[in-house]
Amino acid sequence: MISSEGIRLINICDAELIGTTVKRDNFEMHISHEYFGGDTINSEQAIELIRSSTAANLVGNRIVGRAVKEKLANSSAVKKVGKLSFLMIFKF
């Protein structure tokens, strides 16, 4: 978790995505260990971290699907690159 001036940002991705690169047209995103890596956690821990954060950056069909299922975000906010789901959550 990154904390600064009252903002708590959490970055979570499905574990198997670490080290991969997603490409589509002119868009390319490397899912790096430096940005998303760190502790390996289970889905319940991930949901608790998302609930306690003020912003969340999620990548992967499992974590994004779980966040939507837990009603932490609306499915209309989910973006797809190919078959891969991306979701950013901001709490105001």
Backbone as a printed PyTorch tensor [residue, N CA C, xyz], in Angstrom:
tensor([[[  0.8510,  -1.1770,   0.0000],
         [  0.0000,   0.0000,   0.0000],
         [  0.8930,   1.2340,   0.0000]],

        [[  0.5280,   2.1980,  -0.7900],
         [  1.2330,   3.4710,  -0.8530],
         [  0.3760,   4.4890,  -0.1240]],

        [[  0.9370,   5.1570,   0.8870],
         [  0.1770,   6.1460,   1.6540],
         [  0.8560,   7.5020,   1.5630]],

        [[  0.0570,   8.5340,   1.3100],
         [  0.5590,   9.8970,   1.2600],
         [ -0.5920,  10.8690,   1.4270]],

        [[ -0.4690,  11.7630,   2.3800],
         [ -1.4370,  12.8360,   2.5940],
         [ -2.8720,  12.3350,   2.6540]],

        [[ -3.0990,  11.2540,   3.4010],
         [ -4.4480,  10.7390,   3.5840],
         [ -4.9560,   9.8450,   2.4720]],

        [[ -4.1580,   9.6600,   1.4390],
         [ -4.5560,   8.7760,   0.3390],
         [ -3.8300,   7.4430,   0.5230]],

        [[ -4.5930,   6.3610,   0.4480],
         [ -4.0290,   5.0170,   0.5520],
         [ -4.3270,   4.2750,  -0.7470]],

        [[ -3.3000,   4.0970,  -1.5740],
         [ -3.4320,   3.4470,  -2.8810],
         [ -2.9240,   2.0220,  -2.7930]],

        [[ -3.7190,   1.0890,  -3.2800],
         [ -3.3220,  -0.3140,  -3.3240],
         [ -3.2920,  -0.7660,  -4.7800]],

        [[ -2.2510,  -1.4990,  -5.1560],
         [ -2.1090,  -2.0710,  -6.4990],
         [ -2.1590,  -3.5840,  -6.3620]],

        [[ -3.1230,  -4.2230,  -7.0070],
         [ -3.2780,  -5.6750,  -6.9020],
         [ -3.4990,  -6.2530,  -8.2950]],

        [[ -2.8140,  -7.3610,  -8.5750],
         [ -3.0580,  -8.0770,  -9.8260],
         [ -3.1000,  -9.5710,  -9.5430]],

        [[ -3.6860, -10.3150, -10.4580],
         [ -3.6420, -11.7690, -10.3790],
         [ -2.1680, -12.1800, -10.4810]],

        [[ -1.7370, -13.0640,  -9.5860],
         [ -0.3090, -13.3890,  -9.4320],
         [  0.3720, -13.8250, -10.7260]],

        [[ -0.3240, -14.5880, -11.5530],
         [  0.3180, -15.1160, -12.7650],
         [  0.6060, -14.0360, -13.8070]],

        [[  0.0880, -12.8370, -13.6000],
         [  0.3060, -11.7510, -14.5580],
         [  1.6210, -11.0130, -14.3370]],

        [[  2.2330, -11.1730, -13.1520],
         [  3.4980, -10.4890, -12.8630],
         [  4.5260, -10.8590, -13.9400]],

        [[  5.1380,  -9.8310, -14.5030],
         [  6.1690, -10.0390, -15.5180],
         [  5.6560, -10.1420, -16.9400]],

        [[  4.3480, -10.0320, -17.1240],
         [  3.7950, -10.1110, -18.4780],
         [  3.5820,  -8.7140, -19.0490]],

        [[  3.3950,  -8.6480, -20.3410],
         [  3.1140,  -7.3910, -21.0260],
         [  1.8250,  -7.5460, -21.8130]],

        [[  0.9490,  -6.5680, -21.6700],
         [ -0.3270,  -6.5510, -22.3780],
         [ -0.2030,  -5.5380, -23.5080]],

        [[ -0.5790,  -5.9420, -24.7230],
         [ -0.4750,  -5.0470, -25.8790],
         [ -1.7820,  -5.0360, -26.6500]],

        [[ -2.1410,  -3.8620, -27.1300],
         [ -3.2590,  -3.7110, -28.0610],
         [ -3.0900,  -2.3910, -28.7910]],

        [[ -3.0440,  -2.4530, -30.0870],
         [ -2.8420,  -1.2620, -30.9220],
         [ -1.6060,  -0.5100, -30.4320]],

        [[ -1.7570,   0.7620, -30.0570],
         [ -0.6370,   1.5760, -29.5770],
         [ -0.4610,   1.5070, -28.0710]],

        [[ -1.2610,   0.6880, -27.3970],
         [ -1.2130,   0.5720, -25.9410],
         [ -0.3380,  -0.6090, -25.5440]],

        [[  0.5570,  -0.3800, -24.5980],
         [  1.3810,  -1.4520, -24.0510],
         [  1.5700,  -1.2040, -22.5630]],

        [[  1.3140,  -2.2330, -21.7550],
         [  1.4720,  -2.1080, -20.3060],
         [  2.2320,  -3.3200, -19.7910]],

        [[  3.3360,  -3.0550, -19.1120],
         [  4.1090,  -4.1250, -18.4910],
         [  3.6290,  -4.2640, -17.0490]],

        [[  3.2110,  -5.4370, -16.6800],
         [  2.7330,  -5.7000, -15.3190],
         [  3.9560,  -6.1530, -14.5250]],

        [[  4.6340,  -5.1800, -13.9490],
         [  5.9460,  -5.4190, -13.3560],
         [  5.8720,  -5.8150, -11.8840]],

        [[  6.9070,  -6.5410, -11.4740],
         [  7.0520,  -6.8990, -10.0620],
         [  7.2630,  -5.6380,  -9.2250]],

        [[  7.9650,  -4.6610,  -9.7870],
         [  8.2370,  -3.4290,  -9.0480],
         [  6.9510,  -2.6800,  -8.6980]],

        [[  5.9680,  -2.7150,  -9.5720],
         [  4.7210,  -1.9760,  -9.3420],
         [  3.6810,  -2.8230,  -8.6310]],

        [[  3.4820,  -4.0470,  -9.0810],
         [  2.4330,  -4.8920,  -8.5240],
         [  2.9640,  -5.9490,  -7.5610]],

        [[  4.2690,  -6.2020,  -7.5840],
         [  4.8330,  -7.2690,  -6.7740],
         [  4.8670,  -6.9300,  -5.2970]],

        [[  5.3820,  -7.8440,  -4.5560],
         [  5.4190,  -7.6850,  -3.1080],
         [  4.8490,  -8.9300,  -2.4910]],

        [[  3.9280,  -8.7490,  -1.5940],
         [  3.3370,  -9.8860,  -0.8980],
         [  2.3230, -10.6170,  -1.7650]],

        [[  2.3310, -11.9270,  -1.6670],
         [  1.2800, -12.7360,  -2.2750],
         [  0.1870, -12.8930,  -1.2280]],

        [[ -1.0340, -12.5240,  -1.5880],
         [ -2.1490, -12.5600,  -0.6420],
         [ -3.3060, -13.3380,  -1.2540]],

        [[ -4.2170, -13.7900,  -0.3990],
         [ -5.3960, -14.4860,  -0.9150],
         [ -6.4890, -13.4740,  -1.2410]],

        [[ -7.5680, -13.9370,  -1.8330],
         [ -8.6130, -13.0160,  -2.2980],
         [ -9.2980, -12.2910,  -1.1440]],

        [[ -9.4440, -12.9430,   0.0100],
         [-10.0620, -12.2670,   1.1580],
         [ -9.1860, -11.1210,   1.6530]],

        [[ -7.8770, -11.3610,   1.7190],
         [ -6.9550, -10.2980,   2.1170],
         [ -6.9860,  -9.1530,   1.1090]],

        [[ -7.0570,  -9.4950,  -0.1620],
         [ -7.1090,  -8.4690,  -1.2070],
         [ -8.3470,  -7.6000,  -1.0460]],

        [[ -9.4930,  -8.2220,  -0.7960],
         [-10.7350,  -7.4640,  -0.6380],
         [-10.6510,  -6.5500,   0.5770]],

        [[-10.0840,  -7.0280,   1.6690],
         [ -9.9280,  -6.1790,   2.8600],
         [ -9.0130,  -4.9940,   2.5720]],

        [[ -7.9350,  -5.2170,   1.8280],
         [ -7.0490,  -4.1110,   1.4630],
         [ -7.7690,  -3.0970,   0.5800]],

        [[ -8.5570,  -3.5810,  -0.3620],
         [ -9.3150,  -2.6700,  -1.2280],
         [-10.3050,  -1.8670,  -0.3910]],

        [[-10.9890,  -2.5330,   0.5230],
         [-11.9560,  -1.8290,   1.3860],
         [-11.2870,  -0.7590,   2.2400]],

        [[-10.0610,  -1.0030,   2.6830],
         [ -9.3830,  -0.0550,   3.5710],
         [ -8.6130,   1.0240,   2.8140]],

        [[ -8.5550,   0.9210,   1.4990],
         [ -7.8230,   1.9130,   0.7080],
         [ -8.7600,   3.0290,   0.2480]],

        [[ -8.1740,   4.1160,  -0.2000],
         [ -8.9670,   5.1920,  -0.7990],
         [ -8.9210,   5.1210,  -2.3260]],

        [[ -7.9660,   4.3460,  -2.8460],
         [ -7.8640,   4.1390,  -4.2910],
         [ -7.2530,   2.7660,  -4.5340]],

        [[ -7.7130,   2.1090,  -5.5890],
         [ -7.2000,   0.7800,  -5.9140],
         [ -7.0100,   0.6540,  -7.4160]],

        [[ -5.9130,   0.0360,  -7.7950],
         [ -5.5830,  -0.2360,  -9.1870],
         [ -5.5290,  -1.7550,  -9.3160]],

        [[ -6.4800,  -2.3370, -10.0390],
         [ -6.6080,  -3.7880, -10.1180],
         [ -6.4310,  -4.2700, -11.5540]],

        [[ -5.6830,  -5.3620, -11.7110],
         [ -5.4750,  -5.9650, -13.0260],
         [ -5.6470,  -7.4740, -12.8920]],

        [[ -6.5040,  -8.0250, -13.7350],
         [ -6.7060,  -9.4720, -13.7510],
         [ -8.1680,  -9.8260, -13.5990]],

        [[ -8.5690, -10.8440, -14.3010],
         [ -9.9860, -11.2240, -14.3030],
         [-10.4810, -11.6770, -12.9380]],

        [[ -9.6330, -12.3860, -12.1680],
         [-10.0920, -12.8670, -10.8570],
         [-10.2700, -11.7350,  -9.8580]],

        [[ -9.2550, -10.8720,  -9.6970],
         [ -9.3610,  -9.8130,  -8.6920],
         [-10.4150,  -8.7900,  -9.0930]],

        [[-10.5000,  -8.4550, -10.3600],
         [-11.5170,  -7.4970, -10.8110],
         [-12.9100,  -8.0960, -10.6360]],

        [[-13.0820,  -9.3470, -11.0210],
         [-14.3760, -10.0060, -10.8490],
         [-14.7930, -10.0750,  -9.3970]],

        [[-13.8360, -10.3490,  -8.5170],
         [-14.1490, -10.4240,  -7.0820],
         [-14.5380,  -9.0500,  -6.5420]],

        [[-13.8490,  -7.9980,  -6.9560],
         [-14.1830,  -6.6440,  -6.5030],
         [-15.5940,  -6.2650,  -6.9350]],

        [[-15.9720,  -6.6070,  -8.1470],
         [-17.3280,  -6.3230,  -8.6380],
         [-18.3450,  -7.1610,  -7.8630]],

        [[-18.0420,  -8.4290,  -7.6450],
         [-18.9410,  -9.3170,  -6.8910],
         [-19.1830,  -8.7960,  -5.4780]],

        [[-18.1500,  -8.2240,  -4.8630],
         [-18.2540,  -7.6730,  -3.5060],
         [-18.8810,  -6.2770,  -3.5010]],

        [[-19.2870,  -5.8110,  -4.6750],
         [-19.9220,  -4.4990,  -4.8450],
         [-18.9980,  -3.3290,  -4.4610]],

        [[-17.7180,  -3.5200,  -4.7030],
         [-16.7550,  -2.4520,  -4.4890],
         [-16.6410,  -1.5610,  -5.7160]],

        [[-17.2060,  -2.0250,  -6.8210],
         [-17.2280,  -1.2610,  -8.0690],
         [-18.3360,  -1.8140,  -8.9460]],

        [[-18.7470,  -0.9980,  -9.8960],
         [-19.7680,  -1.4040, -10.8540],
         [-19.0910,  -2.0390, -12.0660]],

        [[-19.6970,  -3.0540, -12.6130],
         [-19.0950,  -3.7340, -13.7640],
         [-18.9040,  -2.8050, -14.9630]],

        [[-19.6660,  -1.7240, -15.0270],
         [-19.5080,  -0.7850, -16.1450],
         [-18.1770,  -0.0310, -16.0780]],

        [[-17.5120,  -0.0560, -14.9210],
         [-16.2210,   0.6160, -14.7670],
         [-15.0520,  -0.2570, -15.2230]],

        [[-15.3080,  -1.5280, -15.4710],
         [-14.2550,  -2.4600, -15.8730],
         [-13.8770,  -2.2110, -17.3320]],

        [[-12.5920,  -2.1060, -17.5790],
         [-12.0650,  -1.9570, -18.9360],
         [-11.3680,  -3.2510, -19.3170]],

        [[-11.3920,  -3.5750, -20.5920],
         [-10.7700,  -4.8030, -21.0840],
         [ -9.7230,  -4.4680, -22.1380]],

        [[ -8.6210,  -5.1570, -22.0710],
         [ -7.6330,  -5.1600, -23.1410],
         [ -7.5410,  -6.6200, -23.5440]],

        [[ -8.0930,  -6.9270, -24.6920],
         [ -8.2560,  -8.3280, -25.0620],
         [ -9.2260,  -8.9670, -24.0890]],

        [[ -8.7930, -10.0150, -23.4390],
         [ -9.6390, -10.6920, -22.4530],
         [ -9.2730, -10.3260, -21.0210]],

        [[ -8.3160,  -9.4140, -20.8360],
         [ -7.8180,  -9.0620, -19.5110],
         [ -8.5540,  -7.8530, -18.9400]],

        [[ -9.0240,  -7.9770, -17.6990],
         [ -9.7940,  -6.9160, -17.0350],
         [ -8.8920,  -5.9700, -16.2540]],

        [[ -9.2400,  -4.6800, -16.3230],
         [ -8.5770,  -3.6210, -15.5660],
         [ -9.6560,  -2.8280, -14.8370]],

        [[ -9.3500,  -2.3850, -13.6210],
         [-10.3160,  -1.5980, -12.8570],
         [ -9.5770,  -0.6500, -11.9310]],

        [[ -9.9780,   0.6110, -11.9540],
         [ -9.4740,   1.5880, -10.9870],
         [-10.6500,   2.0310, -10.1340]],

        [[-10.4400,   2.0480,  -8.8280],
         [-11.4720,   2.4520,  -7.8770],
         [-10.9590,   3.6680,  -7.1280]],

        [[-11.7630,   4.7140,  -7.0860],
         [-11.4590,   5.9090,  -6.3080],
         [-12.6150,   6.1590,  -5.3610]],

        [[-12.3200,   6.3480,  -4.0890],
         [-13.3660,   6.6120,  -3.1010],
         [-13.2680,   8.0720,  -2.6830]],

        [[-14.3770,   8.7820,  -2.7890],
         [-14.3900,  10.2060,  -2.4370],
         [-15.2250,  10.4190,  -1.2040]]])
